[in-house]
């Protein structure tokens, strides 16, 4: 019987000043991802497609290293990130590992609002068969929730700090903002 872990987080982040620019900032795909994730572990594969090497995770005595393929989609004032594939290093032969990630950020008049859900389904690895299933699931849910809480903290700190830098640079050179916005929208 497979193990199942789930976690989700909600974000409601008021932004003081320049909230009207959040929609344009969400189109700065590479910049935004570099602020959210460790850019040294992020590789761009194509437009809206990335490969992310997740930091090693320790589950009991096992070291697990997920490698996630991410897809980014943009709306008028939103960004959707989802995992479309995941490889797993560290659990030996596990052929039924499935990771599901879906996260969205929406720019509003007040700030950023978003939701993220993360789930894992996998058979119980042989090395962990002596540990009760419910204990493994509780540990897995705690681990996934910790990942989402970490991302939420980065949105509130690193992403907002980068957004303020981006606004300052755009204010010092308004032409840069116009050009960047046109390129991100598929214009000039």
Secondary structure, 3 states (H helix, E strand, C coil): CCEEEEEEEEEEEECCCCHHHHHHHHCCHHHHHHHHCCHHHEEEEECCEEEEECCCEEECCEEEEEEEEEEEEECCCEEEEEEEEEEEECCCCCCCCEEEEEEEEEECCCEEEEEEEEEEEECCCHHHCCCCHHHHHHHHHHHHHHHHHHHHHHHHHHHHHHHHHHHHHHHHCHHHHHHHHHHHCCCC
